[in-house]
Structure formats: structure tokens, C-alpha cells
Amino acid sequence: MESFNLNNLVRDNIKSLKPYSSARDEFSGVPADMVFLDANENPFENGVNRYPDPQQRSVKSLLGEIKGIKSENILLGNGSDEVLDLIFRVFCEPKIDNVITLPPTYGMYEVLANTNDIEVKKVYLKLDFQIDVDQILVQQNDRSKLLFLCSPNNPSGNHLNNKDIERLLNYFNGLVVLDEAYIDFSEQESWLTRLEEFPNLIVTQTLSKAYGMAGIRLGVCYASSDIISILNQIKPPYNVNELTQKKAIERLINKEAVQTEIDTILRERGTLTHALTEIPFISKVYHSDANFVLAKVDDASKRYNQLIEKGIVVRNRTTQPLCENCLRFTVGAQDENKKLIDALKQL
Ligand SMILES: *Cc1c(COP(=O)(O)O)cnc(C)c1O
């Protein structure tokens, strides 16, 4: 990575912004018997009458311990969606800058680009769902601020080649946002181990998938402390609520339970993958490093509707590039997967 200057990528209005300082920001880490008359809260205790910790220190320190990352390299958000939106707002100048996405991939990158009025350059993945690095380097220009990589990729399920990711980290002009929402289902190592090596790398993860907490909305962003402190300046002060922080802590303490569930899902993924290959109208089952399996059927919309009639909802991805007639099956519990396979056999 040649001379990298983060300041060249940050929007001017963000550089000159003075962040809101909340009551709890100004006063933290104080003795528990302190009297708090600073934030206009209701004093009667009910568990949530106080504003939550704006810096989510307990959650970050637990997460940091698990992932081997310092708190100063972590930003938490109301789901990955908020984290990604913050990244857009810090680095992308509406109507002027652009970002690069690699369809077929997670739809939120494009939605967030559109809401922020940022041009999206699309460089399709190759037929094997791997990155067309040369094409990205041709398409990028000096207004290309973000490159979104999703590994393992949704909806294809495969992980992206590490050599390609490394080449992009070395030659992409802007920041590389690597979405590792499904990393805990993959045999690949997370790129978190290489965060220090690449000042232009942002890794996002979530508690929504392997950690089984989609309902609490907790997204995680890992990056250099410089990137994290700029993101912190524009994040809403109390963006992660008290109930979410409490639930996350309970779950993160219980590492073994999470791992047991992941192991079960991986076993079920194997069983489901095998069963899908034996369905006559399924012509291809793609290799998955995630908790879902993409499969090509004869007529995706017809099969999708037939499954609905049998009370099973899957994801029809047929309109996505390279995904013609493809359905995406989430790996469920054993009885759910069995219902799916039985239903498919009956069609
Ligand atoms: C599910 C998913 C997420 C998670 O988003 P949250 O807002 O954290 O629930 C992020 N990225 C991808 C690619 C996903 O599929």
C-alpha cells in the first residue's frame, strides 16, 4: 500500500464538524454513587431509565477480547446497516463521489448509495463468483471512495479469494469495506488479523447471523483508530440502546453456546447441500461458506410459489445477475430443513 492519507478521503464538511457531546460523554467512568442530574432523565429505577453508554465500553471490551482487537478499533451501530451508512456519510460527497459494488451481492450497499446520492459503479463477479480485479482497477477513478467486498458473499455463499482481496487493498484508491457478516460459518480466517497492515481496510461484522441476535440490531465495524474516531464523530450519541447492549453482553459471555449453534448449523448445511443435489429439478448446488445455500432450479419463480403454498419461504434470487433461476435457502433447524427437503421431493 503506497502513501495512504486518510484525510484525502474524508468529506470537507466532516473534517470541520464539531461533534455533539452528550451528557454521558462528558461524564463517564465515575463512581457508582455519583448523583446524575445532568441528562434530564427520570430518576426512578426500572433498568432503562438512564441513557445507555454512548461508547458501549463493556460490549466493545468483550468483543475485543473475543476477536483480539482493541476497543479503539471498534465502532458499534444499530445493525451493519447503520455502520455502512456512517461510512458513506463520512467519505462520500453526494453527486460527486462513487463507490464500487460487485453484484450479485448484498443489496444494502446500493440502497445506501442511493439514499446518499452516490453513484454506484457495478463490476460483476465472474462466473465462478470471484472478483474481476482487473475490471475494478479499470473502472475506478479519483472519485472512487469505497469498494464493497462481501466474503463469504451473499447470495452466492462462497468466500472471495484472499489474493484478490490483497491486490485490491494494494491498488484500490479508496477504502476497501470487507463485509464479513458470515465469517463465523467459514473456514477462512477473518481479515481482522491484517487490519494493522492495511490502513485502508474496514471490516464489518454483525451479531445478526452466527451470534443469533438479528433482533437486537448490533453491527460492528473494525478499522484503524483514525477511521473509527471520525466515524464516532458523526454517529448518533446513543445509537446502541441499553437493551441491546445488555443482551449482547449476555451472549458474548457465553462463547460456547454460540460455537455449539454454529457447529450444528454447519452440520445441517452439509446435510441440506447433499439433499438438494438429489432433487431432480435442481441442476446446481453452489458451494457455501455461509449459513445458506444457493441452488439453480428449472424455474425459480414457479418453485418459489410452490414452496410458499407448502408454507415454506425461501429467497428467490432469479433477478440478480448470474443468479438466473436461483433460490437461496437459509440453513434452518433440523426439522425445518427436513420439511424443506420433503416439500421439494413432493414437487
Ligand atoms: C445479513 C447481512 C448483514 C447483517 O446486517 P445487520 O444490519 O447487521 O443485521 C450484513 N451484510 C450482509 C452481506 C448480510 O447478508
The ligand as an SDF file (V2000), in Angstrom:
LIG
                    3D

 15 15  0  0  0  0  0  0  0  0999 V2000
  -27.3680  -10.2250    6.9580 C   0  0  0  0  0  0  0  0  0  0  0  0
  -26.2590   -9.3980    6.4250 C   0  0  0  0  0  0  0  0  0  0  0  0
  -25.7550   -8.3250    7.1550 C   0  0  0  0  0  0  0  0  0  0  0  0
  -26.3100   -8.0020    8.5150 C   0  0  0  0  0  0  0  0  0  0  0  0
  -26.8800   -6.7890    8.5900 O   0  0  0  0  0  0  0  0  0  0  0  0
  -27.3930   -6.2990   10.0410 P   0  0  0  0  0  0  0  0  0  0  0  0
  -27.8920   -4.9430    9.7280 O   0  0  0  0  0  0  0  0  0  0  0  0
  -26.1820   -6.2750   10.9400 O   0  0  0  0  0  0  0  0  0  0  0  0
  -28.4270   -7.2490   10.5170 O   0  0  0  0  0  0  0  0  0  0  0  0
  -24.6920   -7.6050    6.6550 C   0  0  0  0  0  0  0  0  0  0  0  0
  -24.1480   -7.9280    5.4660 N   0  0  0  0  0  0  0  0  0  0  0  0
  -24.5990   -8.9540    4.7440 C   0  0  0  0  0  0  0  0  0  0  0  0
  -23.9320   -9.3070    3.4650 C   0  0  0  0  0  0  0  0  0  0  0  0
  -25.6790   -9.7140    5.1950 C   0  0  0  0  0  0  0  0  0  0  0  0
  -26.1390  -10.7210    4.4420 O   0  0  0  0  0  0  0  0  0  0  0  0
  1  2  1  0
  2  3  1  0
  2 14  2  0
  3  4  1  0
  3 10  2  0
  4  5  1  0
  5  6  1  0
  6  7  2  0
  6  8  1  0
  6  9  1  0
 10 11  1  0
 11 12  2  0
 12 13  1  0
 12 14  1  0
 14 15  1  0
M  END
$$$$
